[in-house]
Amino acid sequence: MVFNFLKGQFIDVIEWLDDSRDTLVYRFERYGNNIMMGAKLTVREGQAAVFIHEGQMADIFGPGLYELETNNMPIMTALQHWSHGFNSPFKSEVYFVNTRRFPGLKWGTQNPIMLRDPEFGALRLRAFGSYTIRVSDPGKFMTEIVGTDGEFTEDEISGQIRNIVVQKVSQSLAASGIPALDMAANTHDLSRIIQQGVEPTLTDYGLAIPELYIENISLPPEVEKVLDQRSSMGIVGDLNKYTQFSAAQAIQNAGSAGGDSAMGTGMGMGMGMGMAQAMANAMGGMNQAAQQPAAAAPPPPPPPPAATVWHVAENGQTTGPFGEGQLRDLMAQGRFGRDTLIWTAGMDGWKKAGEVSGLSSLFATMPPPPPPAG
């Protein structure tokens, strides 16, 4: 009975089976028991075992099966002055550090990033994405971050890392000099620059950031609205087409504002035609010498619907916009095909041209890619 009691006071097996997905550090519970010299220590892949003796960092063990002895615990031996060996139980805190990757952590800019765009001037951008972390130096991580926390999770460090990432994102985007419309085609390079900028700070914490991704860079809603209007007009600079476009917008806006649909539509058409006529009169008044009395012109016909225009990603740059006829010319030149990335107003992001239903007629006469050889 006495032997069984004494045996219960000593720990002879030390291991940790991780049943969570977010624990970075776990303190092996001893409940005041002593560790038996010669005890078995099991450190699994993706783990490290850190011994803390009387508040001081002692030995660190990587993956493997160990029998604790003075010859494989050099720091503990020095701290305890076990120069001639030691076979009795000892007390020490054991922390298991999870060294695997923790993926899917999110970051995002809480406030817009101010930058000077070469095309639009001063501009505000928002960005968000994800990153991966892992513990690269268990000893430094314990000293700098964890301390005596018995169970340390990724939530306790992700907020601090997120702030570091967002700060570097703001600096990198503002200093990149890349036009806002071309940033979507350069997210890979920007992600790499941000990752390299964050790494030195995380290294001081005993952490590494193996992966960092920019998932989206967005403009303010008011700027996106202006871009949508420019895309709808084709950015042609034709005043007559602009007059027709404005008249069409007036018809639509006034029609939707009317209480009764028929009355609203009639009011909208009248306002639209009046706007077009007023602009035409203003243009005629600029040349008073040539102005001649003329009979009232009949109201112009409703403007045709605005043709869809497309932006094309070519050699890492955004080109366009192009109408469907211009896309046919690019196809004839070998500069456009099913795998070419395109974008137009209303799309979530860049897509392959062959996956856009609105361009199916463009590829109707184009043969599909040949089957693989053999």
N, C-alpha and C positions, 0 to 999 in steps of 0.2 A: 504493500500500500504506500509506504514512504517512497519507494523507488518510482512508482507511477506518479505520485504527486510532484516529485522533483523533476521528472521528465516533462510534465506539463508546463513547467516554468520556463522551458527552453524552446527556442524556435530552431528547427533543423531543416525546414524547407521554405524558401523565399521565392515567390513567383507572383505574377499578376496576369489574369486573363481579362482582357479588355472587352467588356460587353456593351460599351457605348461607342458612339461615333464622333464625339466632340471633346473627349478628355485628353488634354495635353500632358498633365502631370497627375500622378496618383501616389499618395503616401502609403506605403505598406504598413498596415495596422499591426502593432505588436502588443498593445495594451499593457505596457510596462514589462513585457517579457524580455529576457536576455536572448541574444543570438548565440547559438552554439558554435564554437570554433570547429570548422569542418562541415558546417551546414551546407546544403545544396542550394545554389542560386541558379535559377533558370531565367534567362533573358531571351525573349523571342524576337524574331525578325520584326523590325519596325519599332524596337524598344531600346532603351538604355537604362541602366540602374545606377543611381547616384547615391553614395553613402555620405551622410552628414554626421560628423562626430563632434559632440559638444559645441554645436554651432559653427564648425569649420568644415569647409568642403574637403572631402576625403577622396576615396577611390571611385572611378567611373568604369562600369563594365558594359561592353557592347554585346550583341547577340551571341549566345552560347550557353553551355552548362558548366558551372564552376563549383568547386569545392573550396570554401573560404579558408584560406590559410595565410600565414604571414608572408609567404613568398609571392602571392598574387594580390596582396593588399599593401603595397609599399608605403603609401601615404598614411594609412591607418597605423601601420607598424611604427612609422616615425613619430606620429602624434602620441602614441601610447608607450613609446620607448620599449618596443618588443624586439630589441636587437638580438636577443638570444632565443627567440621563439616564444609562442604563447599558445596554450591549449585550453584555457578556461573560457567560459562564456563572456560576452562583452555586450555593451549597449551601443546602439547606433541607429539613427533614423535612415530608412531606405526609401528613396523616391524612384518610381518608375516614370521615365519620360517617353512619351509617344513620339517617335521620330518619323512616322509616315507622313505623307502629304495630306493636307486638309484642303480639298478643292471646293469650288463653288461659293467662295466668300464674295460678297457684293460690295461695290463702292459706287459713289455717285456724288456729283457736285450739288451741295445743298443750295448754294447761291450761284448765279450766272458768272461765267468767266469773261472779264472784259479784255478785248484785244483789238488791234488795229488791222482790219482786213484790207488787202490791196484793192479790192473791187468795191466793197460797200462802206469803207471807212471804219469808224468806231462801231463795234459789234459786240453783242453778248451771246455766249454759247453755254449750253449745258451738255454734260457728258456723263455716261455711266458704263459700268462693266463689271468684271469679276476677276478674282485673283486666287492663287494657291499659296499656302505657306507650309513650312515644315521646320522643325527644330534641327539646326545644323551643328550647334555646340551645346550639348545638354548642361555642362557645367556653367557656362556663361549665362544661359537662359535661366537656370536656377538662381544664380547670384543677382542678375539684373532685373528679373521680372517676377519670378514666383515667390522667392523668400521662403516663408514657412507655411504657405497655403497647402492644406492637405489634399485638395482636389481642384486642379486648375483647368478650366475649360477654354475652348477657343473664343467663346463670347467675351471673356475677360480681356482679351488682347486684340480682338478684331476691330473694335472701335478705334483704338490707338493707331493700328496699322492703316485703317481706312483714312484717318486724318492725314497721315504721312503721304499716302497715295494721292489723295485729292490735291494736296499742296503741290506735289510734283506734276500732276496733270495740269493744274493752272499755269505753272511756270512753263511747261513744255509746249502747250497749245499757244500761249501768248507769244513765245519766242520762235515758234516754228516757221512763221512767214508763209505758211501754206494757205491759199484761199479757202474760205469756208466751204465752197462748193466742191473742192477737191479733197477735203479731209476724209470723206468716206472711202476714197481710193487709197488712202495712206495710213489707215488705222494700224496696219501691221508694223510699219516703221515707228509710228508714234508710240505704240505699246512697248516696243523694244527700248526706246529712249526713256520712257517713264520707268520701266523695270530696272534699267541700269542706274537711274537716278535714285531709286528707293533702296537698292541693295546695300549701300554703305551704312545707312542708318540701321537697317534691320540686322546687319552683321554684328553691330555693337550690342544687340540684344540676344545674340546667339540664334537668330532666325535667318531663313532664306526664303526668297519668293521665286519659285521655279517658273511660274507662269503668271502673266497679267494680260488681260484682254480689254480692249475698248469695244463695247458692243454697240454704242450709238453716240453720235454727236448731233445735237439738234439746235436749230435756230429759234429765236423767240417767235411766238405765233404771228405777230404783226409783220415780221420780216418774211415769214413763210407765205403769208397772204399776198404780199407784193410780188414774191417770186412766182406764185401761182398765176397772178395776173400777167406778168411778163411772159411766162411760158404759154399762156392761152393766146396771147397776141402774136407769139412767134418772134418777139423782139425785132420787128421789121422797121419800125420808125416811120411808117406810112400814115400821114395825118388823116387821110380819107378812111383808111381802115380803122384808125383809132376812133373816128367819129361814129362809124358803124358799130364798133365794139361798145362804145359808151351808150349808144342808143339801145342796144340790146340789153345792157345791164339795167338801164332805166326801166325798160319794159318789164323785165323780170322783177325788179325791186318794187315797182309801183303795183304790179299785178299781185304780188304776195301780200302787200299791205292793205289791199281793198277788203272791205267786209264781205261783199258778195263777189264770188269768183268772176262772174261775167263782167260786172261793173269794174272790178279791179283790173281785169285784163284790158278793158277799153281805156281806162285812165292811163294805164301803163303805156299802151301803144301811143296815145296822144302825147304823153310827156316825152317819150322817146323820139317821136317824129319831130316834136317841137324843138328838142335839144339839137337834133341833127340840122334842122332848118336854121336855127339861130347861129350855129357854128359856121354854116355855109355862108350866111349873110355877113358874118364878121370877117370871113376870109375875103368876100367880095368887096367889103368896104375899105380894105387896105389899098385898093387901086381905084380911087375915086374918079380919075380921069377917064378910065375905061368903063366906068359903071354906066349902064343903060337901063332905062325902065324895062321891066320884063314882066310877063304874065306870071301869076302865081304858079309855081311848079307843082305837079302832082306829088303827093306824099311818096317818099321812097319805099321800095319793097322791104320787107323784113330782112335784116342781114343774115347771110348764111351762117350756120354754126361754125365756131372757131375750130380749125383743124388741130388735131393733137400733134404736138411736136415732142421730140425725144432728145435727151442728153445721152451721149455715148462715151463710155470709158475706153480710151485709146492710149496705150503706152503709159499708163499711170496718170493720165490727165483727163479732165472732163472737156469734151468738145460738143459743139452744137449750140442751140438746139437745131434739129433737122426734121423736116417734113418727110412724109412717106416717099415722095419722089426722090428726095435727096438721099434717103437711105438706100434706094435702089441703085443710085449712082455709086454710093460707097460699096455696095455689094459687088457691082461690076468691077470696081477697082481692087477687090479682094480685101477691103478694109472692114467689112461687116459680114457677119454670119450668125448662125444659130447660137453660138456660144459667146457672142459679144455681149457685155454687160451694158444695160440701158436703164434709164430712169425718166419718168415724166411726173407731172403734178398729180398727187393723189396716191402714188405708190409708197409703200412702207420703206423700201430700199431698192438697191440695184438688183436686177434680175437678168437672166439670160434671155436674149431676144426670142429664142425658140420656145420659151415658156410663157410668153405674153400672147394672150388670145387675140389682142387687137392687131397683131402683126402676122397672123396666120396666113393671110392672103399673100404677104410678101414672100413667104417661103413655099408657096404652092407649087411654083415651077422649079424650085431649087431641090436637087436630089438630096436625100439624107446622107449622113456620113457613111463611108463604105464599111463593110464588116471587117473585123480584124483578120489579118493574114493567117493562113493555115487552117 
